[in-house]
Amino acid sequence: MLVLLLQIVDLLLGVARWIIIIQAILSWLVAFNVINTYNDFVRQILYALDRMTTPIYRPIRRVMPDFGALDLSPLVALLLIIILQMVVRHGMAQAMLAGV
């Protein structure tokens, strides 16, 4: 049961990781005017991704200093997710070895 729970947490962390990566890439494409927000579909995707990532970025932005136009909170969030995934995967390995 514990292994199943840890696998679900690992899956959710992986999904969050991809959401952050996609949101960062799309924000760069908008910033460099490769895609524009006049398209309703693009605007809806950006809005949805922003709504999903804002709760993750908010605590990080409170702690980090302001770098002006450079936002490093997605990078910090990705590093934290990778560390959490490593901890979860180690826990899964330990639980599997213990036979839980």
C-alpha positions as CSV (number, residue, x, y, z in Angstrom):
1,M,0.0,0.0,0.0
2,L,2.8,2.4,0.8
3,V,4.6,1.7,-2.5
4,L,1.4,2.5,-4.4
5,L,1.0,5.8,-2.5
6,L,4.6,6.7,-3.2
7,Q,4.1,5.8,-6.9
8,I,1.1,8.2,-7.1
9,V,3.1,11.0,-5.4
10,D,6.0,10.4,-7.9
11,L,3.5,10.5,-10.8
12,L,2.0,13.8,-9.6
13,L,5.5,15.3,-9.1
14,G,6.3,14.2,-12.7
15,V,3.2,15.9,-14.0
16,A,3.9,19.0,-12.1
17,R,7.4,19.0,-13.5
18,W,6.1,18.9,-17.1
19,I,3.6,21.6,-16.4
20,I,6.3,23.9,-15.2
21,I,8.5,23.1,-18.2
22,I,5.7,23.7,-20.7
23,Q,4.6,26.9,-18.9
24,A,8.2,28.2,-19.0
25,I,8.7,27.4,-22.7
26,L,5.3,29.0,-23.6
27,S,6.2,32.1,-21.6
28,W,9.5,32.4,-23.5
29,L,7.6,32.0,-26.8
30,V,5.2,34.8,-25.9
31,A,8.0,37.0,-24.6
32,F,9.9,36.7,-27.9
33,N,6.7,37.2,-29.9
34,V,6.9,33.7,-31.5
35,I,3.3,33.1,-30.5
36,N,0.8,35.8,-29.5
37,T,-1.9,35.9,-27.0
38,Y,-4.5,37.2,-29.5
39,N,-5.4,33.6,-30.3
40,D,-8.0,32.4,-27.8
41,F,-6.6,28.9,-27.6
42,V,-3.1,30.1,-26.7
43,R,-4.5,32.5,-24.2
44,Q,-6.6,29.8,-22.5
45,I,-3.6,27.4,-22.3
46,L,-1.4,30.2,-20.8
47,Y,-4.2,31.1,-18.3
48,A,-4.7,27.5,-17.3
49,L,-0.9,26.9,-16.9
50,D,-0.6,30.1,-14.9
51,R,-3.4,29.1,-12.6
52,M,-1.7,25.7,-12.0
53,T,1.8,27.1,-11.4
54,T,1.1,30.2,-9.4
55,P,0.5,28.3,-6.1
56,I,3.9,26.6,-6.6
57,Y,5.7,29.8,-7.5
58,R,4.2,32.1,-4.8
59,P,6.1,30.8,-1.8
60,I,9.4,30.7,-3.8
61,R,8.9,34.3,-5.0
62,R,8.3,35.5,-1.4
63,V,11.7,34.1,-0.4
64,M,13.8,34.9,-3.5
65,P,15.1,38.4,-4.2
66,D,13.6,40.3,-7.1
67,F,15.8,40.1,-10.2
68,G,13.5,42.3,-12.3
69,A,12.4,40.7,-15.5
70,L,14.4,37.5,-14.8
71,D,12.1,35.0,-13.0
72,L,14.0,32.1,-11.5
73,S,11.1,30.6,-9.6
74,P,10.4,28.0,-12.2
75,L,14.0,26.8,-12.0
76,V,13.9,26.6,-8.2
77,A,10.5,24.8,-8.4
78,L,12.0,22.3,-10.8
79,L,15.0,21.7,-8.5
80,L,12.7,21.2,-5.5
81,I,10.5,18.8,-7.5
82,I,13.5,16.8,-8.6
83,I,14.8,16.5,-5.0
84,L,11.3,15.4,-3.8
85,Q,11.2,12.8,-6.6
86,M,14.5,11.5,-5.5
87,V,13.3,11.2,-1.9
88,V,10.1,9.5,-2.9
89,R,11.9,7.1,-5.2
90,H,14.3,6.2,-2.4
91,G,11.4,5.6,-0.1
92,M,9.8,3.4,-2.7
93,A,13.0,1.4,-3.0
94,Q,13.2,1.0,0.8
95,A,9.6,0.0,1.0
96,M,10.0,-2.6,-1.7
97,L,13.1,-4.0,0.0
98,A,11.3,-4.2,3.3
99,G,8.3,-5.9,1.6
100,V,5.8,-3.3,2.8
